[in-house]
Amino acid sequence: MKLIFKFSLFFISLTSLLMASEETAHHLPSIGDLKYPFINFIILLAILSKVIKPLREKFEKNSDDVKSLVNSAAKNNKDAEERLAKYSDKIKNLDSDLVKINTEYETEAAQFAKLHSEETQTIIARMKRDLENKLMGEKKELVEAMNHELLETVIKKTQVTIGGNPDYKTKATNKIISELKN
């Protein structure tokens, strides 16, 4: 490519030198005076034909690259705008969302406190009922123990009283025998 440019510069300078020498001769213009510019024009066309095709391909490739970059940028821009709109909506709704979350938290806390209070009351009532049942059981055991002890005490005193008096012994024996007969 550089070689072609060097040749073209050489021919242009040669042509200009030849034209300058002919101008100094002061002759009338003729069609022959156009032969060197024509040669230069042909050389320029030859150079351009060699250079234009790769340049055209390069420009078309660059054009395709630019088009794909523009399309990609447009797509990315559209995605970014959608995200921006989405996040803007989220930011706008942030205060209402915070109020909603706070309200839900307070509602759940109140429900938890109520449920916990109800469970505590239920546990207290159950413990009270269990305690009353336990106390009733212990009272019943104590009453039975006292009755048994009282009965044994009465029986011992009766035995001492009956054992100490022979008249009571005879009466008790007769009464027991009569009861057994019936």
C-alpha positions in Angstrom: 0.0 0.0 0.0 2.9 2.4 0.9 4.6 1.5 -2.3 1.6 2.5 -4.4 1.5 5.8 -2.7 5.2 6.4 -3.3 4.8 5.6 -7.0 1.8 7.9 -7.3 3.7 10.7 -5.6 6.6 10.1 -8.0 4.4 10.3 -11.0 2.6 13.4 -9.8 5.9 15.1 -9.2 7.2 14.0 -12.6 4.0 15.2 -14.3 4.2 18.6 -12.6 7.9 18.9 -13.6 7.1 18.0 -17.2 4.2 20.5 -17.2 6.4 23.2 -15.8 9.0 22.7 -18.5 6.4 22.8 -21.2 4.9 26.0 -19.7 8.2 27.7 -20.0 8.2 27.0 -23.7 5.1 29.2 -24.2 3.3 27.2 -26.7 -0.4 27.0 -27.5 -2.5 24.5 -25.5 -3.3 21.2 -27.3 -4.8 17.9 -26.5 -1.3 16.5 -26.0 -0.9 18.7 -23.0 -3.5 16.5 -21.2 -1.6 13.2 -21.7 0.3 13.5 -18.4 -2.7 14.5 -16.3 -4.5 11.7 -18.0 -1.8 9.2 -17.0 -1.9 10.6 -13.5 -5.6 10.1 -13.5 -5.3 6.5 -14.7 -2.7 5.9 -12.0 -5.0 7.5 -9.4 -7.8 5.2 -10.6 -5.6 2.2 -10.4 -4.5 3.1 -6.9 -8.0 3.8 -5.8 -9.3 0.5 -7.3 -6.7 -1.3 -5.2 -7.3 0.7 -2.1 -11.1 1.2 -2.3 -12.1 -2.5 -2.1 -10.2 -3.1 1.2 -11.3 0.2 2.5 -14.9 -0.5 1.5 -14.7 -3.9 3.3 -13.1 -2.3 6.3 -15.8 0.4 6.4 -18.6 -2.1 6.0 -17.1 -4.2 8.8 -16.8 -1.1 11.0 -20.4 -0.2 10.0 -21.7 -3.6 11.0 -19.7 -3.4 14.3 -21.1 0.0 15.0 -24.7 -1.2 14.2 -24.3 -4.1 16.5 -22.8 -1.9 19.2 -25.7 0.6 18.7 -28.3 -2.2 18.9 -26.5 -3.6 22.0 -26.4 -0.2 23.6 -30.1 0.4 22.8 -31.0 -3.0 24.4 -28.8 -2.2 27.4 -30.4 1.3 27.6 -33.9 -0.2 27.5 -33.0 -2.8 30.2 -31.4 0.0 32.3 -34.6 2.2 31.9 -36.8 -0.7 32.9 -34.6 -1.4 36.0 -34.6 2.3 36.8 -38.4 2.4 36.5 -38.7 -0.7 38.7 -36.3 0.6 41.3 -37.9 4.0 41.2 -41.3 2.4 41.9 -39.7 0.5 44.7 -38.2 3.6 46.2 -41.5 5.5 45.8 -43.3 2.7 47.6 -40.6 2.3 50.2 -42.4 4.5 52.7 -45.7 2.7 52.3 -43.9 -0.7 52.4 -42.2 0.4 55.7 -45.5 1.4 57.1 -47.0 -1.9 56.0 -44.2 -3.9 57.5 -44.4 -1.9 60.7 -48.1 -2.5 60.9 -47.7 -6.2 60.3 -45.0 -6.3 63.0 -47.2 -4.6 65.5 -50.2 -6.8 64.6 -48.1 -10.0 64.9 -46.6 -8.7 68.2 -50.0 -8.0 69.6 -51.3 -11.5 68.4 -48.2 -13.1 70.0 -48.7 -11.2 73.3 -52.4 -12.2 73.3 -51.6 -15.8 72.5 -48.9 -15.9 75.1 -51.2 -14.4 77.7 -53.9 -16.9 76.8 -51.4 -19.8 77.1 -50.2 -18.4 80.4 -53.7 -18.2 81.7 -54.4 -21.7 80.6 -51.2 -23.0 82.2 -52.1 -21.1 85.5 -55.7 -22.5 85.5 -54.3 -26.0 84.9 -51.7 -25.6 87.6 -54.4 -24.3 90.0 -56.7 -27.3 89.2 -53.8 -29.7 89.6 -52.9 -28.1 92.9 -56.5 -28.3 94.1 -56.7 -31.9 93.1 -53.4 -32.6 94.9 -54.6 -30.8 98.0 -57.9 -32.7 97.9 -56.0 -36.0 97.6 -53.6 -35.2 100.4 -56.5 -34.0 102.6 -58.3 -37.3 101.9 -55.2 -39.3 102.8 -54.8 -37.3 106.0 -58.5 -37.7 106.9 -58.2 -41.4 106.3 -55.0 -41.6 108.3 -56.6 -39.7 111.1 -59.7 -41.9 111.0 -57.6 -45.0 111.1 -55.5 -43.6 113.9 -58.6 -42.6 115.8 -60.1 -46.0 115.2 -57.0 -47.7 116.5 -56.9 -45.5 119.5 -60.6 -46.2 120.3 -60.0 -49.9 119.8 -57.0 -49.9 122.1 -58.8 -47.9 124.8 -61.8 -50.2 124.4 -59.5 -53.3 124.7 -57.9 -51.7 127.8 -61.3 -50.9 129.2 -62.8 -54.3 128.4 -59.6 -56.2 129.4 -59.5 -54.4 132.8 -63.2 -55.2 133.7 -64.4 -58.9 133.7 -68.0 -57.8 133.6 -67.4 -55.9 130.3 -65.6 -58.9 128.9 -68.5 -61.2 129.4 -71.0 -58.7 127.9 -68.8 -58.1 124.9 -68.3 -61.8 124.3 -72.1 -62.5 124.5 -72.8 -59.6 122.1 -70.2 -60.8 119.5 -71.6 -64.4 119.6 -75.2 -63.1 119.2 -74.2 -61.0 116.2 -72.5 -64.0 114.6 -75.6 -66.1 115.0 -77.7 -63.6 113.2 
